[in-house]
Amino acid sequence: MAQMTVPTLATWCAVYTIADQASEPYLSYVLHEDEELIDGIKSLLSKITPPDPVPTPGARVWTAPAEVAHQAALRTSMRSLGLSGSLTHQITPGIGPTLATASAVGGETVVLPLVARNRVIGMLTLGKPTDEHFRQEILELAEDLSRRAALALDNARLYSERTAISQSLQRSLLPPELPSVDGVEVDVIYRAAGEGNEVGGDFYDLFPISDGAYGFAIGDVCGTGPNAAAVTGLARHALRLLAREGLSGPAVLERLNSAILDEGARSRFLTLLYGEMRPQEDGSAELKVVCAGHPLPLRLRQDGTVEPAAEPQPLLGVIEDLELYEQTVTLDPGDVLLCVTDGVTERREGPRMLGDDGLTDVLATCTGLTAGAVAARIMRAVERFASEPPSDDMAILAMRVPGLHTE
């Protein structure tokens, strides 16, 4: 905005912004056709009271900069005549611009409000070094520019606020940190798609249940935005509550399915992998898993073989009276269980898709790696699969039982 006014419409320009109705105008930007004068003008303007944020359309004269400039010139003249001391200190105490700065702002200065949604969100200030008035056609151009600038500034603020709210909400839907599990390495990587201005539906969780057992989950709610966030929050908190009541995995998901359907028109279907993990005395870990419409978990054995660790079952939020079942998986020392959302398997480059086979091939190269290194290698492979940024959220949950003698 400022670059469009200097030097076309004015010699110098200043932009004030107002965060909200309770905030004072803030000097955000200063521009002069002579770059060496910018710092001096900014210093001068920062020491005088900003113009009042009057919402009346059109330009109005602001005399404060010129008054400061004239007093600075008078101060200099009196000093040159030897009239220093208390007399000169009575002239604008605390403000001492150089003559060059004073000359730059000594002419007419006008202020135009930046109005959006019936509120002043800033002000555009234009100045000249001489007392020559701004021509009417210049003021009309400046008024049109101020209207466009106000709209652009307001849209940018709304976008920034929306992004901040979405990111805050997304963080609230994910666990702040994963608990430490004795005898099992656990690591997770989460990547939000786009610029983070939409709440995604991917989530994960790991939480203690009782007697050394842990519940883990990774899921994907259909869609984005508030409705998806509502189902995500419902799923995550319901899983913890129901699991800690001592219900089996199938019973937990069946209750969650009913709760999602109870939401009615606001409900979204949900794919979910849920399991209970219990480390064993022999160094292995026993897992009981239910895979409801979610990409199947993959088990990597020490010898490099990879195989699905569950069977597919219906997703949640579509069918009433689901009858699910759980499967038992044993992770021996050195084994890895990899769980992902479909943003990983559905990563595309033109007609090519990573898919389950591509993910299996990458996981097969991870023998001997820690859980964190496995998750990182999978994410690197997914990101490198296509040149374009990912269009879907991605979550990777890796669990590994350390080897007995090699670590």
VMD Tcl script that draws the C-alpha trace (Angstrom):
set ca {
  {0.00 0.00 0.00}
  {2.69 2.50 1.00}
  {4.73 1.77 -2.12}
  {1.72 2.73 -4.24}
  {1.54 6.20 -2.68}
  {5.21 7.28 -2.70}
  {6.22 9.15 -4.80}
  {3.07 8.94 -6.97}
  {0.65 10.59 -4.55}
  {2.87 12.00 -1.81}
  {6.46 12.54 -0.74}
  {6.10 10.43 2.38}
  {3.60 8.02 3.83}
  {2.88 6.46 7.22}
  {0.52 3.62 8.06}
  {-1.09 3.24 11.48}
  {-2.86 0.02 12.43}
  {-5.42 -0.59 15.18}
  {-5.67 -4.12 16.56}
  {-9.11 -3.72 18.14}
  {-11.48 -1.10 19.46}
  {-9.66 -0.92 22.78}
  {-6.21 -0.45 21.21}
  {-4.39 2.76 20.38}
  {-3.16 3.39 16.81}
  {0.24 1.79 16.24}
  {2.79 3.19 13.79}
  {3.41 0.17 11.56}
  {5.20 1.52 8.51}
  {6.90 4.68 7.20}
  {8.12 5.38 3.68}
  {9.81 8.42 2.10}
  {11.10 8.87 -1.41}
  {14.52 9.52 0.17}
  {15.35 6.36 2.11}
  {17.81 8.22 4.34}
  {14.95 10.19 5.89}
  {12.74 7.22 6.79}
  {14.25 6.54 10.22}
  {14.07 10.20 11.20}
  {10.42 10.52 10.19}
  {9.55 7.30 11.99}
  {11.27 8.57 15.14}
  {9.42 11.88 14.92}
  {6.00 10.31 14.40}
  {6.54 7.81 17.22}
  {6.97 10.69 19.68}
  {3.79 12.58 18.84}
  {0.20 11.60 19.48}
  {-1.25 9.62 16.54}
  {-4.20 11.07 14.65}
  {-7.65 10.26 15.99}
  {-9.21 7.20 14.30}
  {-12.25 9.03 12.96}
  {-14.39 6.78 10.70}
  {-15.59 9.65 8.51}
  {-14.71 8.87 4.87}
  {-12.28 11.08 3.01}
  {-9.06 12.88 3.82}
  {-8.65 15.31 6.69}
  {-5.71 17.56 7.50}
  {-3.38 16.52 10.34}
  {-1.30 19.46 11.57}
  {0.83 17.78 14.26}
  {3.83 16.80 12.07}
  {4.09 20.26 10.52}
  {3.84 21.93 13.94}
  {6.72 19.83 15.25}
  {8.72 20.64 12.12}
  {8.11 24.38 12.48}
  {9.11 24.33 16.15}
  {12.28 22.45 15.28}
  {13.12 25.07 12.67}
  {12.45 27.84 15.21}
  {14.67 26.09 17.77}
  {17.51 25.92 15.25}
  {17.11 29.58 14.29}
  {17.18 30.72 17.92}
  {20.30 28.70 18.59}
  {22.00 30.21 15.56}
  {21.23 33.64 17.04}
  {22.69 32.62 20.39}
  {19.30 32.45 22.11}
  {19.83 29.11 23.82}
  {18.90 27.92 27.29}
  {15.52 27.82 28.96}
  {13.76 29.63 26.14}
  {14.46 26.95 23.56}
  {13.55 24.18 25.97}
  {10.01 25.52 26.08}
  {9.58 24.49 22.44}
  {8.37 20.91 22.04}
  {10.42 19.38 24.86}
  {11.57 15.84 24.18}
  {11.26 16.11 20.39}
  {14.32 17.15 18.46}
  {14.16 16.20 14.78}
  {16.95 17.17 12.46}
  {16.36 19.97 10.01}
  {16.22 17.46 7.17}
  {13.48 15.50 8.92}
  {11.63 18.65 9.89}
  {11.77 19.90 6.34}
  {10.43 16.59 5.02}
  {7.25 16.75 7.13}
  {6.84 20.51 7.21}
  {4.13 20.71 4.56}
  {0.55 19.53 4.42}
  {-0.28 16.14 5.92}
  {-3.60 14.35 5.42}
  {-5.05 11.28 7.11}
  {-7.46 8.78 5.54}
  {-9.20 6.15 7.67}
  {-8.97 2.46 6.81}
  {-12.51 1.27 7.51}
  {-13.68 -2.35 7.36}
  {-16.95 -3.74 8.67}
  {-17.86 -0.30 10.07}
  {-14.70 -0.14 12.18}
  {-11.50 1.85 11.78}
  {-8.69 -0.71 11.58}
  {-5.96 1.74 10.61}
  {-5.05 5.05 9.02}
  {-3.14 6.06 5.91}
  {-1.13 9.26 6.33}
  {0.23 11.18 3.33}
  {2.58 14.14 3.57}
  {4.42 16.75 1.53}
  {7.43 18.93 2.37}
  {5.71 22.17 1.31}
  {2.50 23.96 2.24}
  {1.08 23.26 -1.20}
  {-2.30 21.56 -0.82}
  {-3.00 18.10 -2.21}
  {-4.95 18.31 -5.45}
  {-8.50 16.97 -5.40}
  {-7.77 14.21 -7.89}
  {-4.86 13.02 -5.71}
  {-7.13 12.87 -2.67}
  {-9.75 10.91 -4.62}
  {-7.12 8.38 -5.69}
  {-5.87 8.13 -2.11}
  {-9.41 7.58 -0.82}
  {-9.98 4.77 -3.31}
  {-6.64 3.23 -2.33}
  {-7.51 3.44 1.37}
  {-10.78 1.56 0.78}
  {-8.99 -1.22 -1.08}
  {-6.20 -1.34 1.49}
  {-8.69 -1.62 4.35}
  {-10.37 -4.58 2.69}
  {-7.03 -6.32 2.08}
  {-5.83 -5.66 5.64}
  {-9.08 -6.91 7.14}
  {-8.99 -10.09 5.04}
  {-5.38 -10.72 6.07}
  {-6.32 -10.34 9.73}
  {-9.30 -12.64 9.41}
  {-7.12 -15.26 7.72}
  {-4.47 -14.94 10.42}
  {-7.06 -15.22 13.20}
  {-8.68 -18.21 11.54}
  {-5.32 -19.93 11.18}
  {-4.42 -19.28 14.82}
  {-7.79 -20.61 16.02}
  {-7.52 -23.71 13.83}
  {-3.99 -24.46 14.97}
  {-4.96 -23.99 18.61}
  {-7.97 -26.27 18.17}
  {-5.86 -28.85 16.35}
  {-3.33 -28.87 19.20}
  {-6.14 -29.37 21.72}
  {-7.28 -32.47 19.84}
  {-3.86 -34.14 20.06}
  {-2.15 -35.36 23.23}
  {0.42 -32.85 24.54}
  {3.04 -35.61 24.81}
  {3.20 -39.37 24.69}
  {3.69 -41.29 27.93}
  {6.77 -43.45 28.36}
  {6.07 -47.18 28.11}
  {8.47 -49.55 29.84}
  {9.81 -52.07 27.36}
  {8.34 -50.45 24.23}
  {9.61 -47.57 22.11}
  {6.83 -45.31 20.84}
  {7.16 -42.38 18.45}
  {4.74 -40.34 16.38}
  {4.96 -37.81 13.56}
  {2.03 -35.59 12.64}
  {1.93 -33.28 9.61}
  {-0.99 -30.98 8.87}
  {-1.72 -30.35 5.20}
  {-1.91 -26.92 3.61}
  {-1.20 -23.77 5.60}
  {-2.82 -24.92 8.81}
  {-5.96 -22.78 8.47}
  {-8.32 -25.78 8.57}
  {-8.71 -28.24 11.40}
  {-7.97 -31.68 10.03}
  {-9.55 -34.97 11.02}
  {-6.41 -37.01 11.74}
  {-5.62 -37.81 15.36}
  {-3.62 -40.20 17.50}
  {-3.40 -41.06 21.18}
  {-1.54 -43.22 23.68}
  {-2.67 -43.45 27.29}
  {-2.35 -45.73 30.33}
  {-5.36 -47.91 31.13}
  {-4.54 -50.06 34.15}
  {-2.10 -52.67 35.46}
  {0.65 -51.73 33.01}
  {-1.60 -51.77 29.93}
  {-1.81 -48.88 27.47}
  {-4.45 -47.90 24.96}
  {-3.36 -46.55 21.58}
  {-5.34 -45.16 18.69}
  {-4.88 -43.54 15.32}
  {-7.87 -42.32 13.35}
  {-9.18 -40.12 10.58}
  {-12.49 -38.27 10.63}
  {-14.06 -37.50 7.26}
  {-13.61 -33.88 6.23}
  {-12.14 -30.81 7.93}
  {-13.38 -27.87 9.93}
  {-15.57 -27.57 13.05}
  {-17.75 -30.63 12.39}
  {-14.72 -32.86 11.89}
  {-13.13 -31.35 15.00}
  {-16.24 -32.15 17.03}
  {-16.10 -35.82 16.06}
  {-12.34 -35.92 16.63}
  {-12.76 -34.54 20.14}
  {-15.62 -36.93 20.85}
  {-13.60 -39.93 19.65}
  {-10.43 -39.13 21.55}
  {-12.10 -38.43 24.88}
  {-14.61 -41.28 24.57}
  {-11.81 -43.76 23.86}
  {-10.01 -42.84 27.06}
  {-13.16 -42.90 29.17}
  {-14.52 -46.19 27.83}
  {-11.16 -47.97 27.88}
  {-10.59 -47.03 31.52}
  {-13.97 -48.51 32.41}
  {-12.50 -51.91 31.59}
  {-14.36 -52.47 28.31}
  {-12.77 -54.60 25.60}
  {-11.55 -53.03 22.37}
  {-14.62 -54.08 20.34}
  {-16.97 -52.79 23.06}
  {-15.12 -49.47 23.18}
  {-15.51 -48.94 19.42}
  {-19.13 -50.13 19.37}
  {-20.02 -47.58 22.08}
  {-18.12 -44.89 20.18}
  {-19.98 -45.81 16.99}
  {-23.31 -45.27 18.78}
  {-22.14 -41.93 20.16}
  {-21.15 -40.72 16.68}
  {-24.51 -41.76 15.22}
  {-26.27 -39.94 18.06}
  {-24.80 -36.70 16.70}
  {-27.29 -36.94 13.82}
  {-26.76 -34.61 10.87}
  {-23.52 -33.30 12.36}
  {-21.95 -36.75 12.50}
  {-19.01 -37.76 10.32}
  {-17.78 -41.24 9.61}
  {-14.53 -42.23 11.24}
  {-11.82 -44.74 10.41}
  {-10.04 -45.91 13.52}
  {-7.35 -48.32 14.60}
  {-7.59 -48.97 18.32}
  {-5.54 -51.33 20.42}
  {-4.43 -52.26 23.90}
  {-0.76 -52.95 24.51}
  {0.68 -54.89 27.43}
  {4.46 -55.39 27.75}
  {5.41 -58.96 28.80}
  {8.05 -60.23 31.21}
  {9.89 -62.08 28.41}
  {10.58 -58.78 26.61}
  {7.77 -59.07 24.07}
  {4.56 -57.03 23.94}
  {1.04 -58.36 23.48}
  {-1.35 -56.19 21.49}
  {-5.08 -56.58 20.98}
  {-6.22 -54.52 18.00}
  {-9.43 -53.58 16.19}
  {-9.16 -51.98 12.75}
  {-12.41 -50.20 11.84}
  {-12.09 -49.10 8.22}
  {-8.57 -47.77 8.79}
  {-5.36 -48.57 6.87}
  {-4.12 -51.85 8.31}
  {-1.24 -51.78 10.79}
  {1.94 -53.39 9.51}
  {4.29 -55.56 11.55}
  {7.99 -55.57 10.68}
  {9.84 -58.61 11.98}
  {13.55 -58.77 12.74}
  {14.19 -60.76 9.56}
  {12.76 -57.92 7.41}
  {9.41 -59.50 6.58}
  {6.37 -57.21 6.68}
  {2.79 -58.36 7.11}
  {-0.59 -56.85 8.07}
  {-1.24 -57.14 11.80}
  {-5.06 -56.96 11.62}
  {-8.02 -57.59 9.37}
  {-10.28 -54.84 7.99}
  {-13.64 -54.24 9.66}
  {-16.43 -51.66 9.06}
  {-15.71 -48.02 9.77}
  {-17.54 -46.09 12.48}
  {-20.42 -43.66 12.14}
  {-22.26 -45.41 9.30}
  {-23.86 -48.66 10.48}
  {-25.85 -49.19 13.67}
  {-25.33 -52.26 15.85}
  {-21.77 -52.95 14.77}
  {-20.29 -56.27 15.81}
  {-16.53 -55.95 15.89}
  {-13.83 -58.33 17.04}
  {-10.26 -57.93 18.21}
  {-7.12 -59.73 17.13}
  {-4.06 -60.52 19.18}
  {-0.63 -59.56 17.87}
  {2.65 -60.35 19.59}
  {5.63 -58.09 19.01}
  {8.80 -60.03 19.67}
  {12.04 -58.23 20.55}
  {13.14 -56.22 17.50}
  {9.64 -56.16 15.94}
  {7.91 -52.93 14.88}
  {4.22 -52.10 14.54}
  {3.57 -49.25 12.10}
  {0.23 -47.41 12.08}
  {-0.57 -44.59 9.63}
  {-3.49 -42.53 8.33}
  {-4.55 -42.60 4.70}
  {-2.67 -39.38 3.96}
  {0.42 -41.62 3.95}
  {-0.82 -44.48 1.77}
  {-2.74 -42.20 -0.61}
  {0.20 -39.89 -1.35}
  {0.08 -39.29 -5.13}
  {2.29 -38.15 -7.97}
  {0.14 -37.98 -11.09}
  {-1.41 -41.42 -11.64}
  {1.00 -43.08 -9.18}
  {0.06 -43.70 -5.56}
  {2.31 -44.91 -2.75}
  {-0.32 -47.38 -1.55}
  {0.02 -50.27 0.85}
  {2.66 -51.96 -1.30}
  {4.87 -48.88 -1.39}
  {4.56 -48.43 2.36}
  {5.44 -52.10 2.87}
  {8.56 -51.72 0.73}
  {9.77 -48.73 2.74}
  {9.06 -50.41 6.08}
  {11.04 -53.47 5.00}
  {14.18 -51.29 4.94}
  {13.74 -50.25 8.58}
  {15.03 -53.38 10.31}
  {17.12 -52.48 13.35}
  {15.99 -48.85 13.48}
  {14.46 -47.27 16.56}
  {10.77 -46.34 16.55}
  {11.67 -42.69 15.98}
  {13.97 -43.55 13.09}
  {11.29 -45.77 11.52}
  {8.71 -42.98 11.67}
  {11.19 -40.47 10.25}
  {12.18 -42.76 7.36}
  {8.53 -43.37 6.46}
  {7.80 -39.63 6.50}
  {10.82 -38.86 4.30}
  {9.75 -41.50 1.79}
  {6.22 -40.11 1.70}
  {7.39 -36.53 1.21}
  {9.83 -37.51 -1.55}
  {7.26 -39.61 -3.37}
  {5.74 -36.50 -4.97}
  {7.03 -33.05 -5.82}
  {3.90 -31.23 -4.64}
  {3.24 -30.60 -0.93}
  {0.91 -33.14 0.70}
  {-2.79 -32.40 0.22}
  {-3.92 -34.44 3.22}
  {-2.97 -34.59 6.88}
  {-0.60 -37.40 7.81}
  {-0.02 -39.21 11.09}
  {2.53 -41.96 11.69}
  {2.61 -44.00 14.91}
  {5.50 -46.44 15.33}
  {5.91 -48.89 18.22}
  {8.94 -51.12 18.63}
  {10.08 -53.70 21.14}
  {13.85 -53.34 21.60}
  {16.03 -56.37 20.94}
  {17.14 -58.33 24.00}
  {20.87 -58.59 23.33}
  {21.71 -56.05 20.64}
  {20.53 -52.94 22.51}
}
mol new
graphics top color blue
foreach p $ca { graphics top sphere $p radius 0.5 }
foreach p [lrange $ca 0 end-1] q [lrange $ca 1 end] { graphics top cylinder $p $q radius 0.2 }
display resetview
